């Protein structure tokens, strides 16, 4: 299924599969067709756009409100600003 256009990730969890697709509304029909072609019984389909928090976490590895990450980032920026001024 990962070979399908737009499929970014596939996670199998028991009888459940979570498929991350770029532009899900376009990629969903191909995913469902591939599952049915492979003999998988599709009982339910749910499409959800990621929240800003989920996107940030996937890109940075930390949460938007991660106190330690925020403090570290502020410290790094302050050091960079001081160096630039010197």
Order of alpha helices (4+ residues) and beta strands (2+ residues): beta-beta-alpha-alpha-alpha
